[in-house]
Amino acid sequence: MHEVVAKKYVGALLSSLDASEIAQIDSALSDIKSAFASSKFVDIINLPSLSAEKKAEFLLSLVECNSTKFSNFLLTLAKAKRLEALPDISKEFSYQKALRDNKFKGAIFSSFELNEASKKELEDKFSKKLNANIEFESKKVDYDGIKIELSDLGFEASFSMNLFKEKLTEHILKAIK
């Protein structure tokens, strides 16, 4: 439900912004989104005794954004009692910004540390293949292989050593029979 609300509010917000304001508001929304991890923050946002104006002022005090459009946006959300949709609004805003800029972030998961040259090569190849600017973050995890994920583009590729060994064994056994 919040996703539908987020799309409408983000569409309205983006249509009123110029290019210089978009990055600043994206950062502010991201900061507010991370504040939702605190239960005290959520309690303050949900206080019925706190006016919409005070809630909007509180949110603005958390971020470094001096845009009157953004403060009006937060006030509109507060008056409409839609502040709980801010994490979804932040996510949708970042996605729309990525589409607009044709710049997407992805992740590379592996059990080994990927060096900068390899990461840069993967970014270049995926950028060329997907006709977009791709930037990867390397994450070391307990995974026997490598997994590349671009969630905004709905793309995922992986190579697992265990699966490779199973398929190779299966192929050899078929060849022997």
N, C-alpha and C positions, 0 to 999 in steps of 0.2 A: 504494500500500500504506500509506504513512504517513497518507493522508487518513482511512482507515478507523480506524486506531489513534487518530488525533487526535480523531475524533468520539467515540469511547468514553471517552477520558481527559477530554475537555472536558465531556462529559455528567456524568461522575462528579464532576468538580471543581465545576461550576456548581451541582449539586444540594446541595453542602455549603456554599456561600457565601451570605452575606446581601448585600443591595444595596450596603452601604458598602464591602465588600471587592472587589467586581467591578471597579471602575475602577482600583483600586490594582494588582490582579493583571494586568489587561489591559495596563497601562503596563509592569509588570515583564516580562511575556512579550514585549512589543514590544522592550524593551531587549535581552533575551536573543536574540531573533530577529536583531536587527541585529548582534550579536556573531558570529554564524555566518558573516559575510562575511570574517572574519579566519581565515586558514589556521592560524595559531598557536593560536587558540581551539579550532578543530576538533580539532587534534592533542592538545590537553590533554584535551578531552572524550573522545577515543578512546583515551587511554592505558590499557593493560590493567593497569599496575602501580599505578594510582591507584584507591583504594577508592571505592565508591559514595557513602559518607558525605563523603569529601573532594571529590568532584565536585559534590555537592549544595551543600556549603559554598562552593565556588568560585563556583558560579552565583549563590548568594545574596549573595556579596560584590560582585557586579556591579550589583545592583539595590537600590533603596530600598523594600524591602517587608518589614515586620516581622510578617507573618501566619504563624502556625504551620501553618495549613492549606496555605499555599503551600510552606513548607519541607518539609512532609511529602509534598506532591505531587511536588516535585523529587526527594526521596529515593526515593520509589516508582518514579519514572521511571528514576533512576540504577540502582536495584537490578534493575529489569526490563530494563536495557540498552536503553532507549528514548529516550535524550537526543537522538539525531539526529532525532527526530520533533518536537522543540521548535518549529522554524519553522512546521511545519504545525499544531501545536497552537495557536500564537499566532494564526495566520490564522483558524483555526476558532473560537477563543475570541472574537476581535474580531467575527466574523460573528454568532455566537450572541448577543453583547452587543448588536449593532446590531438584531437581530431582536427581542430582549427590550425594548429601548428604543424601537423603531420609528424609529431615527435612522440614516440612511445617508449615506455620503460618496461624492461623485462628482467627476468632473473635466471641465472644459471646455477643449478644445484648440482653439486658433485662432492665426492668424498675427498677430493684433493683440492689444493689451492690453485686456482687458475691464474697464470701470469698475465700481465697487462697486454703483452703482444698478442697472445691467443684471444683474450677478451676483445681487443680492438679488431682483430681479424673476423671474429664472429659477428661483431656489430656491423662491420662493413659488408659482409656477405648477406646478412639478414636485411640490412637496409636496402641493398640492391635488389634482393629477391622480393621483398615486400613493398618496395617503392615508398619507403618512409624512413625517417631518422630513428634508428633504434639505439637505445642505450641500455646496457646490461649491468646488473649488479650481481657479483659473484657471491654465492653463499655456500659455505662448507657444511655439508650435512652427512648423515650416515646413510649413503645410497651407493650401491655398487654399480656405478656407471655415471651417466651425465643426463641431466634433464634441463631443457630450455623451455621457459614459459613466458609467453607474451599474453597476459590475460585480457588486456584491452582489445587485442585483435583476435582473441579466441584461438590462439595458436599454442600448441604444446608439442614438443618432440623429445623423445628420450631414447637412450641406449642403455640397456642393462646387460652387464656381463653374465649374470645368472641366466637370463633369457637367451642370450647368445649361445652359452654353453649347452643349454637344453636343446635348442634348435639344431646346433651342430651335431650333438649326440644323436638326435632323432634322424637327421639326414644321413649320418654314417651308418646307423643301424638299417635304414631303408636300402642303402647301397649294398650292404653285405648280403641281405636276403636275396 
